[in-house]
């Protein structure tokens, strides 16, 4: 094994040579004269020790060991060691042994073993295969923050990471979503700095001015703070990234921002001010939670949003802490409200799906009939009728438990209520029926090809089990889709 390396940094090999007599020897320290001829022309080998040798001294040698100094006393031992599984013995175990021998204590308390980065075919990245991804190319194309966040989303604890360039679009799109959400808030605020006080502390809220979406986002924010903090403390970085992705993209942007538009554009100044407080506080918490993953963008937005100035960096801001259960209860941000709003969102998805099934454009207003399954649900939906109208892009909404199901209407069942969309006046029956029958014929053709493949004994017996299972799943999905289109045709016929 060659113990030397020709690199700039490392532990220089303690081998010396005499220029005059050619003597070569190893020594502790730096000799001034040749032990053989007493010449002063002594030269040390310019190579450094191999990484396997020098790495075990790294935790303390970088701080001036063997001399004792303030840095060494402060930074040794440290908390965490991050490494790959293949060097547990070569580096990590030797670091521990060297620490016990020379420092009298182990060098770190936790060892986090991450996976290996592979290409999308599962091959380890290497120069010989030519499948390596250059991080600098990714940074130039997608940004450093997109690179970091995409890796964290993909890096399950202890599992290998399968990468291709398109995986980094996840991080880029998320960063764009975050930026646009902040731009939306800035456009709705005359002076962003006036919400600076809510950057690191929750605002005082009046429950009488809070709708169900306000209470839901406040409760979900606390859940996200807890889950992100717990995941980071347990080294589950991808769980933390997924929790933040879901909250910012889906809960905050897709639902709360959309629901808040009606309030922000409305005449009620008190509700508008309180909604802005919630929006700005939730965004401040999101930026602080995201900072370890997206350091550059969050620092920029922290200043842009008026949370900090030139000296007030997000990197030193206080980590968010969840609000007490008593305070949440006072705001009525309870588990019951969260469950109701989640079910309301499912109802809205079902209503949007009815519009999509018949290719009715979002710009066209439609009418809905909602039949709640229970009285409490009816009461809550009636209180939320304006929010429902906005989120469903509806002209009118009727909410009644005892209302009869309308004839000639498309319908869907959701956990909270049944929802119907009358088709009269919305579609051309003949054109729509022809379109749906063409779609059904296409599905049935694909279903027959899949079924024929599964009836083929050679295919079922010789193909890999996962391939056969995938075909069976495809057959089930096509059957369900065909049945759905048949129901859509029946609704058109009765419209």
Secondary structure, DSSP 8 states (H G I E B T S, - for coil): ---EE--SSS-B--EEEETTT--EEE-SS--SS-TTT--S-EEE---EE-HHHHGGGHHHHTTTTTS--HHHHHHSS-SEEEEEGGGIIIIIIHHHHHIIIIISS-S-SEEEEE--EEETTS-B--TTTT----HHHHHHHH-HHHHHHHHHHH--TT--EEE-GGGGHHHHHHHHHHHHHHHHHHHT-S-GGGGGGGSSS-----GGG--HHHHHHHHHHHHHHHHHHHHHHTT-HHHHHHHHHIIIIIIIIIIIIHHHHHHHTSS-HHHHHHHHHHHHHHHHHHHHHHTTTSHHHHHHHHHHTTS--SS--GGGS-------HHHHHHTT--HHHHHHHHHHHHHHHHHHHHHHHTT--TTS-EEEEEEESSHHHHHHHHHTHHHHHHHHTEEEEEE-TT----TTEEEEE-SSEEEEEE-TTTS-HHHHHHHHHHHHHHHHHHHHHHHHHHH-HHHHHHS-HHHHHHHHHHHHHHHHHHHHHHHHHHHHHT-
